[in-house]
Amino acid sequence: MSLSKPVIGVLALQGCVDRHGPHIEAAGGVFKTVKTAAQFDEVDAFILPGGESTTMLKLIDNFGLWKSLERNFRAKPVWGICAGSILLAEKVENPAQKSFGILPITVQRNGYGRQLDSYKTEIEGCEVSFIRAPVFTDIAANVEVLAKNETGPVWIRHGRNMASAFHPELSFDTPSPMHRLFIESLRA
Amino acid sequence: MSRNTGKTITIKTGLAEMLKGGVIMDVVTADQAKVAEDAGAVAVMALERVPSDIRAAGGVARMSPPELVQEIMNSVSIPVMAKCRIGHFAEAQILEAIGVDFIDESEVLTPADEDYHINKQNFKVPFVCGATCLAEALRRIGEGAALIRTKGEPGTGNIVEAVRHLREINQDIKRVCHLEDDELMTEAKDLGAPFELLRIVKEEGRLPVPNFAAGGVATPADAALCMQLGAETVFVGSGIFKSDDPAAFARAIVKATAHYDDPKMVLEASKGLGSAMTGIEIADIEDNMRMANRGW
């Protein structure tokens, strides 16, 4: 895939959507919010943003979007952030829930605890937040670990797909290294 | 990696960012919390009574019993919020000790302090506070609130006050954006708002924290109206569990909020719902029962 200005569709059913705009634009992509099957077909890659994974699942089901998203995720690169990484995982724990199974990883929801256990740190010079974050408890051998902490991997890549347990989009320094990497891989 | 787990505002507003584009529902039992979660609520507000029952019961409304809040926290995986009285920092300390995800310092409960709101910077748990205008919102943010919601008039099923507060905040922000830098301190003095926060509003053209709607939302159309007026999420109090069919109303309001800018989807969400909660005309409420007048 080689795109000079890839269009990044941020799934906008619920969650932290708009904060991706400045990062995507600064990394040379086009920011587009997507909510319908017709819009999914118009973008080059997806970001599944942070938010509440249970809520997003219900909305995807209730609005009849599952099949169209599944088809798109198998055809185009996708980056799942926090709740988004839960939706992309092969297996979800605490509690078990349905997922797209795009990434060969097991994710434990709220692996750190509740909001009082949320925290901020730096990864590759970028200020990132772990907000009621999941833990990647198991990853397949062919998954590339881009960053980790004491719980294990927190930023991974598998083929053209990516997942992060944390939120780089809340940083005001644009683009974040994560947005840069995701978008550069589309332009390469 | 060094880790900042302290009382940092970006961690607090971070959770508010994750709740955007959703519906936060008042619930009084674990069963209701599950109905809310199943319908696609982004969070629930654990309460002993919904606002319309608080209004009907009269007397002093306080923080909910800790056991009730804990039971609700154990029954769902989405974030759980709980209310404390305005100025009642000891209730807030208890809620933080329970481990709730957000505290609402709320005018729905009987105020504990008529002069001082809680110094929310002292807490690690994020706070949401009600506001009727920009100055009030900035005072609460100055005290450490990570999220602002309109006050509306809770428990009425009447959206008019929430609309008034949303429009008021929007108009105030537009006016501030057009001020010269030289005029800003006088504006801060006149409004009674912190200067530094007013400067951020002028630069960014928006509140420094997310801005949600609350108070009187009873139908999918009410939710769509608030979202189109700039609210980033809606709180629904009595509107769901005081309607004919709570599960259907909950799903419908979630759908209308996600697709607030698509009238066809809001139309679909509005069909086949039965009756919304019975509403109350604001003029019929005595001044001392106007919750929006509590706090300053």
Interface residues (C-beta under 8 A of the other chain):
Chain A: A12 L13 Q14 G15 C16 V17 D18 R19 K35 G50 G51 E52 T54 T55 K58 L59 N62 F63 C82 A83 N94 P95 R109 N110 R114 Q115 L116 D117 S118 Y119 K120 T121 E122 I123 E127 S129 I131 R132 N149 H167 L170
Chain B: M1 S2 R3 N4 T5 T8 T10 I11 G14 L15 E17 M18 L19 K20 G21 G22 E37 D38 A39 G40 A41 V42 A43 S77 I78 P79 E96 G99 V100 D101 F102 K124 V125 P126 R251 V254 K255 A258 H259
